[in-house]
Amino acid sequence: MEAIFAAQNKLKASRNLSKIKVVYNKNYQRHGTKSYVYLLNRFGFEPTKPGPYYHAKQVNQRGLAGSNKAVGGRLRTDHVLVKKVDADGNTGQVTAEDQQNDSMYLSEVTIGTPPQKLMLDFDTGSADLWVFSTGLKNPGSGHNVFDSSKSSTWKALSNETWKIQYGDGSTASGTCGTDTLTVGGLSVEKQVIEEATQMSDQFAQGSGDGLLGLAFGAINTVMKNGKSHPVATPVENMISQQDIPKEAELFTSAFYSDRDGASAAESFYTFGFIDQDLVTKSGQEISWVDIDNSQGFWQFPSTSYSINGKSTTVSGNTAIADTGTSLALVSDQVCEALYKAIPGAKYDETNQGYVFPKDAKMPKFSVAVGDKEFVISGPDLAFADLGDGSNNVYGGVQSRGSLDFDILGDSFLKNVYAIWDQGNKRFGVVPKI
């Protein structure tokens, strides 16, 4: 690692690279059930525990050619997220009010010449770089909106569009162009920027100005002439354009929270270098695991978990690390074992998740990243007050339902310093609690 650190230090000094401050969104309001519904919507999995939200088949008409109405034409069957609205099992639409549409963390980037500042959600679970644009009729209040007409380096891409669609039918879509993106001192030329020209309320209600995907470009949603045409992510372009050398084809993340007290360090990302002081402070070597990016995610083996020092093997299990997910989702087997170890914990069907008394004694719970287990601290096992006047909180670890992999979101990531080594297709971790 010494040679790698030396190369990164040289790059950092020559390019004047800096940490990218991660701002805790002051408008973010924790809500357990809404956060879980957002994940049902985003990942499209079927819940295996009872509750009001689930996916149902819905038959729709495509609409006649040349018509703007979904009337007539062929029938199609969609898999739609719905909610039970009464005891008889009648269902209704899942709306923006049913789910968490805001981002917990936001980071600053600039796009264009002269640079225009935007606050984006950095998301390792997606691969689109989309922003609020002047093409939106109603972008909402408080947003920075990108105006491509004011950038001398903007180049529109004809016939290229993009569209994100979730299980409740909500969408964000628009047109594409290329421009200069600057992040943490690194400038990426001719980066494809996806301008939002239409979006549902679910996308418009958040505090951020868009999203910067840090997964792999294979799951990018750009289309050309109506056919899938994935484009490179910013990190992929940093590598292909040789903005960063072989030894520095990576980014890192460190998130802190209220748990860390008033003296807590600021959360940050870095691109092109590892914070060696933070690694040294951990007192441990970086633990590396090779990733499988065949599905576009940062996916790796996670074949054990421990509760109060007792380790259990989960043969063949995998997980993805995802900065765009607030909770950690694991199998029902692991959920049941964890909450059995928390006095007073129970599954709450109304809130569609595990809850427990806020003053309960927390077990020591850890999950594996490759060959080594890392602790999810007690405060991060408690995600949010239920807000119903009870003494209960919504757990930060919940059921992954029908998904065949775990999702280790912020409940896990706040406990580690994560190194996303894209060039070597590996994921590195050291504890920071």
C-alpha positions in Angstrom: 0.0 0.0 0.0 2.9 2.4 0.6 3.6 2.7 -3.2 -0.1 3.3 -3.8 -0.3 5.9 -1.1 2.7 7.7 -2.5 1.1 7.9 -6.0 -2.1 9.2 -4.5 -0.3 11.8 -2.4 1.5 13.0 -5.6 -1.8 13.3 -7.4 -3.4 15.1 -4.5 -0.6 17.7 -4.3 -0.4 18.2 -8.1 -4.1 18.6 -8.6 -4.9 20.3 -5.3 -7.5 17.6 -4.6 -9.7 18.1 -1.5 -12.3 16.3 0.5 -15.8 16.9 -0.7 -17.9 17.9 2.3 -21.0 15.9 2.8 -23.8 18.2 4.1 -26.4 16.6 6.4 -29.7 17.8 4.9 -31.4 20.0 7.5 -34.7 19.3 5.9 -34.4 15.6 6.1 -37.0 14.0 8.5 -36.4 10.5 9.6 -39.4 8.1 9.1 -38.9 4.4 9.2 -41.9 3.2 7.2 -41.5 5.8 4.5 -37.9 4.9 4.1 -38.8 1.2 3.8 -41.6 2.0 1.2 -39.0 4.0 -0.8 -36.8 0.9 -1.0 -39.8 -1.3 -2.0 -40.4 1.2 -4.7 -36.8 1.6 -5.8 -35.7 -2.0 -5.8 -39.1 -3.6 -6.7 -38.9 -6.4 -4.2 -41.9 -8.2 -2.7 -42.2 -8.0 1.1 -42.1 -11.3 2.9 -43.5 -9.8 6.1 -47.1 -8.5 6.5 -47.9 -4.9 6.1 -50.0 -2.4 4.1 -47.5 -2.1 1.1 -47.0 -4.7 -1.5 -46.7 -5.2 -5.3 -49.8 -6.1 -7.3 -50.5 -6.9 -10.9 -52.3 -4.1 -12.7 -53.7 -4.3 -16.3 -53.3 -1.1 -18.3 -54.0 -0.1 -21.9 -51.1 1.2 -24.0 -53.2 3.7 -25.8 -53.8 4.2 -29.5 -51.1 5.4 -31.8 -51.0 9.2 -31.9 -53.1 9.5 -28.7 -51.9 11.1 -25.5 -54.4 9.0 -23.5 -53.9 5.5 -22.2 -57.2 4.3 -23.8 -57.5 1.6 -26.4 -54.6 -0.4 -27.9 -53.0 -3.5 -26.5 -53.3 -4.5 -22.9 -50.2 -4.8 -20.7 -49.7 -6.1 -17.2 -47.6 -3.9 -14.8 -46.1 -4.8 -11.4 -47.3 -1.8 -9.3 -46.6 -0.9 -5.7 -49.9 -0.5 -3.9 -51.1 0.0 -0.3 -54.1 -1.5 1.6 -56.6 1.1 2.5 -59.1 -0.8 4.6 -59.7 -4.1 6.4 -61.4 -5.6 3.4 -58.1 -5.6 1.4 -59.0 -2.8 -0.9 -56.0 -1.0 -2.3 -55.0 2.5 -3.3 -52.1 4.3 -5.0 -48.8 4.8 -3.3 -48.2 8.6 -3.4 -45.3 10.9 -2.6 -46.6 11.2 0.9 -46.2 7.5 1.5 -42.4 7.4 1.1 -39.2 9.1 1.9 -38.3 11.3 -1.1 -35.5 13.3 0.5 -31.8 12.6 0.7 -30.0 12.4 4.1 -26.7 13.7 2.7 -25.9 16.1 -0.2 -22.6 17.1 -1.7 -21.5 20.0 -3.9 -20.3 19.7 -7.5 -20.1 22.2 -10.3 -21.1 21.8 -14.0 -20.4 24.0 -17.0 -18.3 27.0 -17.9 -18.5 29.2 -15.9 -19.3 26.7 -13.2 -22.8 26.3 -11.8 -23.1 24.9 -8.3 -25.4 22.0 -7.6 -26.0 19.9 -4.4 -26.3 16.3 -5.5 -27.1 13.0 -3.8 -24.0 10.7 -4.4 -25.5 7.3 -4.9 -23.5 4.1 -5.2 -26.7 2.2 -6.0 -27.4 3.9 -9.4 -25.5 5.1 -12.4 -27.2 8.2 -13.7 -26.0 11.8 -13.3 -29.2 13.8 -13.6 -29.9 17.4 -12.5 -32.8 19.8 -12.2 -32.8 21.9 -15.3 -34.5 25.0 -16.7 -36.6 22.7 -18.8 -38.7 21.8 -15.7 -42.0 23.7 -15.6 -42.2 23.4 -11.8 -38.8 22.5 -10.2 -40.1 23.3 -6.7 -38.6 25.8 -4.3 -35.1 26.0 -3.0 -33.3 24.2 -5.8 -30.3 25.1 -7.8 -31.3 24.6 -11.4 -28.8 23.9 -14.2 -29.0 26.3 -17.2 -27.2 24.7 -20.1 -27.7 27.9 -22.2 -25.3 29.7 -19.9 -22.4 27.2 -20.3 -20.0 27.7 -23.1 -18.8 24.0 -22.9 -22.3 22.5 -23.1 -23.0 20.3 -26.1 -26.5 18.9 -26.6 -26.8 15.2 -27.6 -29.4 14.7 -30.3 -31.7 11.7 -29.9 -30.4 10.8 -26.5 -32.9 10.7 -23.6 -33.1 9.2 -20.1 -35.8 8.0 -17.8 -36.0 6.6 -14.3 -39.2 4.8 -13.3 -40.1 3.3 -10.0 -42.6 0.7 -8.9 -45.3 3.2 -8.0 -45.3 4.6 -11.6 -43.3 7.8 -10.6 -40.8 8.9 -13.2 -38.0 11.5 -13.9 -36.9 12.0 -17.5 -35.3 14.4 -19.9 -32.6 15.1 -22.5 -28.9 14.7 -22.5 -25.8 16.7 -23.3 -22.1 16.8 -22.3 -20.3 19.3 -20.2 -17.4 19.7 -17.7 -18.1 18.2 -14.2 -15.9 19.2 -11.3 -15.9 17.2 -8.2 -13.4 17.5 -5.4 -10.8 19.3 -7.6 -11.1 16.8 -10.4 -12.6 18.1 -13.7 -14.2 15.6 -16.0 -14.6 16.8 -19.5 -17.4 15.8 -21.8 -19.4 14.1 -19.0 -22.9 13.2 -20.1 -25.3 15.3 -18.0 -28.9 14.2 -17.9 -31.2 17.2 -17.7 -34.6 16.6 -16.0 -37.4 18.2 -18.0 -40.2 16.1 -16.4 -40.5 14.6 -13.0 -43.2 13.2 -10.6 -43.7 14.7 -7.2 -41.7 11.9 -5.6 -38.6 13.3 -7.3 -39.4 17.0 -7.0 -40.0 17.0 -3.2 -36.5 16.4 -2.1 -34.0 19.1 -1.1 -31.2 18.1 -3.5 -30.7 19.3 -7.1 -30.3 15.8 -8.6 -28.2 12.7 -8.3 -24.7 11.6 -9.1 -24.6 7.8 -9.6 -21.5 6.0 -8.5 -22.5 2.4 -9.4 -21.4 0.9 -12.8 -22.5 2.3 -16.1 -24.2 -0.9 -17.2 -27.3 0.2 -15.3 -27.3 3.8 -16.6 -30.7 4.6 -18.2 -29.7 6.7 -21.2 -31.4 5.7 -24.5 -30.5 6.6 -28.0 -33.2 6.6 -30.7 -35.4 4.7 -28.2 -32.8 1.9 -27.5 -30.7 1.3 -24.4 -27.5 3.3 -24.7 -25.7 3.4 -21.3 -23.1 6.1 -20.8 -20.0 6.2 -18.6 -20.3 7.4 -15.1 -18.0 10.2 -13.8 -15.6 7.8 -12.2 -15.5 5.6 -15.3 -14.6 8.8 -17.3 -12.0 9.8 -14.7 -10.3 6.5 -15.4 -10.7 6.5 -19.2 -9.6 10.1 -19.5 -6.7 9.4 -17.2 -7.7 12.2 -14.8 -6.5 9.8 -12.1 -3.6 7.4 -12.3 -3.8 3.6 -12.1 -3.0 3.7 -8.3 -5.9 6.2 -7.7 -8.9 4.8 -9.6 -11.1 5.0 -6.6 -13.3 7.2 -4.3 -13.9 6.9 -0.6 -16.7 7.8 1.8 -17.0 8.6 5.5 -20.3 9.4 7.1 -20.7 10.7 10.7 -24.0 11.3 12.6 -25.5 12.6 15.8 -24.2 9.4 17.4 -20.6 10.8 17.2 -21.4 13.8 19.4 -20.7 17.5 19.0 -17.0 16.9 18.3 -17.8 14.6 15.3 -15.7 15.1 12.2 -17.4 16.3 9.0 -18.7 13.6 6.6 -16.9 13.5 3.3 -16.1 11.9 0.0 -12.7 11.8 -1.7 -11.9 11.1 -5.4 -8.5 9.9 -6.3 -7.0 9.4 -2.8 -7.5 7.6 0.5 -7.5 9.5 3.8 -4.5 7.8 5.3 -5.0 9.5 8.7 -8.4 7.9 9.0 -7.0 4.5 8.1 -4.2 4.9 10.7 -6.7 6.1 13.4 -8.7 2.8 12.9 -5.6 0.9 14.1 -6.3 -1.8 11.4 -5.3 -2.7 7.9 -7.8 -2.1 5.1 -9.9 -5.2 4.7 -10.5 -5.8 0.9 -13.1 -7.9 -0.9 -13.4 -8.4 -4.6 -16.7 -7.2 -6.0 -19.1 -8.6 -8.6 -20.4 -5.7 -10.7 -22.3 -7.9 -13.2 -25.6 -6.4 -12.0 -24.1 -2.9 -11.9 -23.8 -2.8 -8.1 -20.9 -2.9 -5.6 -21.7 -6.5 -4.6 -19.6 -8.8 -2.5 -19.8 -12.0 -0.4 -21.3 -11.5 3.1 -21.6 -15.0 4.5 -21.8 -14.5 8.2 -23.2 -12.3 11.0 -22.6 -12.1 14.7 -24.8 -11.3 17.7 -23.0 -10.7 21.0 -20.0 -12.6 19.7 -21.8 -15.6 18.4 -21.1 -16.0 14.7 -23.6 -17.7 12.3 -22.7 -18.7 8.7 -25.1 -17.7 5.9 -23.7 -19.8 3.0 -23.6 -18.1 -0.4 -25.1 -14.8 0.8 -24.1 -11.5 -0.9 -24.6 -7.9 -0.2 -24.4 -4.5 -2.0 -23.0 -1.4 -0.4 -25.3 1.5 -1.2 -25.0 5.2 -0.1 -28.5 5.9 -1.6 -30.2 3.6 1.0 -30.7 4.8 4.6 -31.5 1.4 6.1 -29.7 -1.9 6.1 -31.8 -4.8 4.6 -31.0 -8.4 5.4 -32.7 -11.8 5.2 -35.6 -12.6 7.5 -33.4 -15.2 9.2 -31.0 -12.5 10.3 -33.7 -10.0 11.2 -35.4 -12.5 13.4 -32.2 -13.4 15.2 -31.2 -9.8 15.7 -34.5 -8.6 17.1 -34.9 -11.7 19.3 -31.8 -10.3 21.1 -33.3 -6.9 21.7 -35.6 -6.8 24.8 -39.2 -5.7 23.9 -38.6 -5.9 20.1 -41.4 -7.0 17.9 -42.6 -6.9 14.3 -45.1 -4.1 13.8 -47.4 -4.9 10.8 -48.9 -1.4 10.7 -45.4 0.2 10.3 -44.2 -2.8 8.2 -41.0 -3.2 10.2 -39.3 -4.2 13.4 -39.6 -1.8 16.3 -38.3 -1.8 19.9 -38.2 0.4 23.0 -35.8 3.3 22.6 -34.2 2.5 26.0 -33.6 -1.2 25.2 -30.2 -2.7 25.7 -28.6 -3.1 22.3 -26.7 -6.3 21.4 -23.4 -6.2 19.6 -24.4 -6.9 16.0 -22.0 -7.3 13.1 -22.2 -8.3 9.4 -19.5 -9.6 7.1 -17.8 -7.8 4.3 -15.8 -10.6 2.7 -13.9 -12.4 5.3 -14.3 -9.9 8.1 -17.2 -8.7 10.2 -18.0 -5.1 11.0 -20.2 -3.8 13.8 -23.4 -1.8 13.3 -23.5 0.3 16.5 -26.4 0.4 18.8 -27.5 3.9 17.9 -27.5 3.0 14.2 -29.8 0.0 15.0 -32.4 2.6 16.1 -33.4 4.5 12.9 -36.3 6.8 13.9 -39.0 7.4 16.5 -42.3 6.0 15.5 -43.9 9.4 16.2 -47.1 7.7 17.6 -46.5 8.7 21.3 -45.1 5.3 22.2 -41.6 4.7 23.5 -40.7 2.6 20.3 -38.3 3.3 17.5 -38.1 1.8 14.0 -35.1 -0.4 13.5 -32.3 0.5 11.2 -32.1 -3.1 10.0 -35.1 -4.5 8.2 -36.2 -7.4 6.0 -35.0 -7.5 2.4 -38.1 -9.4 1.4 -37.8 -11.3 -1.9 -34.4 -9.8 -2.8 -31.6 -12.4 -3.0 -28.9 -10.0 -1.6 -28.6 -7.7 1.4 -28.4 -4.0 1.1 -25.9 -2.3 3.4 -27.0 1.3 3.4 -26.2 4.2 5.8 -27.1 2.3 8.9 -24.0 0.2 8.1 -21.8 2.7 6.3 -21.8 5.3 9.1 -19.8 2.7 11.1 -16.9 2.4 8.6 -14.6 4.2 6.3 -15.4 2.8 2.9 -13.0 2.7 -0.1 -14.6 2.1 -3.5 -11.7 0.9 -5.6 -13.3 0.9 -9.1 -10.0 0.3 -11.0 -9.3 -2.9 -9.1 -12.9 -4.0 -8.7 -12.7 -4.3 -4.9 -14.3 -2.7 -1.9 -12.2 -1.8 1.2 -13.3 -1.1 4.8 -11.9 -0.1 8.1 -14.0 0.6 11.2 -14.3 4.2 12.4 -16.2 3.8 15.7 
